[in-house]
């Protein structure tokens, strides 16, 4: 059996990642057995929501509504349904950082098309068809956790897009196709 150097490096990197982030594989199976909760702090409005959004095998509408309100477009006040899979992604991601009891800091949740267009005029980093406008993306940081570690853990989950913005102090995660920037 002939293995290339590239195969060896790829398998070694995967093994190293599992040592660094062992909960990624286990998080999904553990989550089926218990309730799911997420804590979010909106840095623009000062609002904090701690929600048990899933229990007994189903999403809890009132808690999802509270999270949708917190993630509204703070510029326009528009509330849009957020993809529950995004909350699941945040729940599983947080399992990697058990030493952190802080809420996620939300830089951007839902964005109305009007807000997205305004932001596009001022920044090349804002996508024309941003998943923020569909309620499928969030820009976050987690106090006490290095952004590079947050990015790596999100990438290893392979559950959607992951963008890294160290100068702006956040990681973008979404429930779209798997891609990195």
N, C-alpha and C positions, 0 to 999 in steps of 0.2 A: 504494500500500500504506500503510495507516494503522496505526501502532503506538502503543499507549497508553504513557503514562509508566511505568505499572506493568510492562509488558513490557520496556521499556528498562532499568529498575532491576533487574528479575529477571535479565535476560541479563547485565547488567554485573556483578552480584554473583556470578553463576556464573563468569564469566571471571576475576574477581578471585580467587575461591576456587581456580581451577585454577592461577593464578600462585603462590598461597600454598602449595598442597598438590598439586603436579604428579604425585606418585607414586600418588595414589589410583586413577587409571585404569590405570596401568601395573602396579601391584602384582599384580593377579590374573593377568595374562599372564606376568609374570616368575616367579611362584610355580610355575606348571606346569612350568617348566624346571629346577627345582632342589629341594633339600630345604627343608623348613620347620622352623624351630626357634622355641622360645619359652622365656624365662627368667622364672620367677615366684618371688617371695619372699613367704611368708606372714608378715605382721606379728605374728600372734598366737602362732604356734608357733616362729618363727625359722627355719623350713625354707626352703631354696632348692633349686629344681629347674631345671636347664637341660636341655631335652629337644629332640632332633631327633625330632619326632613324625610326620613324613611324609617319605617318600623313595621314589624309583622308582615314583611314581604311586600310592602307597597309605599308609595310616596304619600306624604301628608300634605294635602292641598293648602291648608292654612299656613304651614311653614314655608312651602314653596312660594306662596304669595308674598310672605314677609321678605324672603330673599330677593324676589323679583323687584319689590319696592326699593330695597337697599341698592340694587344694581341698576336702577333706572338711569336714564340720561339726565345727569344733574343739571345740565345746561338748559334743557327744555322741559324737564319734569316728566317726560314720556316714560311710561312703564311698558315693558315688553316681556313676554314669557321667555324665561331662560331655559335652555335645554337641560333637563335633569341630569343627563350624562355628564355635564360640566361639573355639577355638584359632586357626582360620584368620583370624577377624576380628582377633584380637590380633596375629597375625603381620603381616597387611596394615597394620594401624594403626601398628605399630612401624616399618614401612618409611618412614613419613612423618617420623620423627624419627631420622634416621641419625646425628645427632650424639650421641644417647643410647646408651651401651653398658650402661646399668643395667637390672636386671630390673624388670618390673612389680611394684609393691607391691600385694599382695592384701589388701583389707579384708574382703571377704566373697565366698566362692565358693558351694559347695553349702550349703543350709540345710535341715535336717530340718523336717517340719511342726511338731514340738514347739518347736524353736528359733524358727521363724518366728512361731508364736503368742506365744511369750514376748516377742519383739521388738515385735510389734504392740501388746501391752499397754503398752509404754513409748514408742512412737513412732508418730505418725500417718503417717509416710513409708514404712511397711512394708506392702506389698500383701498382701491376704488370700490371693490365688492367685499369689504371687510365682514368677517364673520361676527364682529361685534354688532352689526346691524341686524343679525338674525338671532341674537341672544345665544350664540355658540362660542363666544370668546371672552376672556377676562385677562387683564393685566394685573399682576400681583407681585408682592414680595412678602416674605415671612420674617418678621423681626427676630434677630438672633441667628438666622440661617444665611449662610453665604449664598449669594445669587447663583454662583457657578454650581453649587451643590443642588440647589433647587432646579436649575435647568437640567443637569445631568439626570436627576431622579425622574423628571417629567419625560425626558427623551427615552429613558429606559422603559418607561411604561408603554410607549408606542401606541398611544390612544388618540393622537391628533397632532396638530401643529404646535411647535414650541419655538418661540422667538426669544432672543437674549438681548436685553438692552441695559448693559451695566452702567453706562453713563447716565441713563434716565432712572436707574434704580428699580427695574422690574423685569419679570419674565412674563411673556405672553403664552397662554395655553388655550387651546381650542379643541372642539370636537370634530373638526374637519379631517381631511386626509392627513396621514402621517407625513410631516415635512419639517425641516429645521432651517432656521436662519439666525 
